[in-house]
Amino acid sequence: MAAYGLSACSCLAPFVFGNTFGGASYRSLTKRSQKSKADFGKLPLQSLPQQLRSKGFDKTKKQRNNPDFLRNTKIMNKLNYLLLIVITCVLSFVRCTNNSAPPAFQTQNPDSIKITQKENESLGNLFDIVDSARLVRFEYEIDRIEQRYKFEKPAKNAILFVGSSSIRKWKTLEKDMKPLHVINHGFGGSTIPELLFYADRIIFPHKPKTIVFYAGDNDLGHKNAHPKMSLRLFKLFAQTVSERLPKTNIYFLSIKPSPRRKDFWDSMNNGNRLIKKYIDKQNNIFYIDVSSKMFDENQRMISRLYLKDSLHLSSLGYELWTSIIKPVLERQEKVDVFFNRLIVKD
């Protein structure tokens, strides 16, 4: 946009201001520059410095030392910047009016968002807990997920991984979990409220038999966060899934530590403890501890498990997660097969 504004200013300045404030000097320089460019192609390479001096460049240098010329040039520069600001403001206003800004930066009223009739009553409670405008910041990523199933029905009875960027960036998930049938619906740097908000679009239509849930990292990774709030939000998610999908199991992956957010690890770890305490009293919700094995013997975070940003997992980090998560899901799969056979026999 800045380039567009500068080019527009450069084009408009001589026409808008005419002979005033150095407009004449601007036009004369433009003509001289065009003539010099035309002569460039005719100059032999070896005589270029001498030819440059003979083509009036020394004269131009002297003119630039003229106080009147310098004063007019400064005024023109200021006017160009002024035009740039005006054009930028106009373009920004037009973009905002047309809602053409990237979805990640739009703020929408919850009343303007299309919510299906099946939306749970807990969504109303959600708006009382969090800033509703932030819930739609990853709308474009949800659209991408929905586009996958535009020409095919969502797979039923699969293992659905949902969560933040730690799930979204797990590009080898399907390969790592074979022969288990898994689906990756991680998006953005999502939080627990956003997972609940979009559940009606990326979770419930698939009717998964198992949900592997990872969130809380972004919920507690700032100063104003409190572990009890994450517990309350996860309870809201679990209750919503229980009402809509009563036969679905939920596996909560513990909030992982990361060197970049080491100052918030105590808060995250307390969140893990509160959520585990709640899960231990439930029937179809299970806790998978992936965080404790991300420390070495001296209780220091293992740096090779992370990318250079010291936040997201490396390939070694996902290998560790696979070694922890896959055996748990495989045992659950065997249990499901066993009970299904009993039901068929009966």
Secondary structure, DSSP 4 states (H G I P E B T S, - for coil): -HHHHHHHHHHHHHHHHTTGGGHHHHHHHHHHHHHHHHHHTTS-GGGHHHHHIIIIIHHHHHHHT-HHHHHHHHHHHHHHHHHHHHHHHHHHHHHHHTT-S-GGG----GGGS---TT--THHHHHHHHS-GGGGGTTHHHHHHHHHTTSSSPPPSS-EEEEESHHHHT-TTHHHHHTTS-EEEEE-TT--HHHHHHTHHHHTGGG--SEEEEE--TTTSSSTT--HHHHHHHHHHHHHHHHHH-TT-EEEEEPPPP-GGGGGGHHHHHHHHHHHHHHHTT-SSEEEE--SGGGB-TTS-B-GGGB-TTSSSB-HHHHHHHHHHHHHHHHHHHHHHHHHHHHHHH-
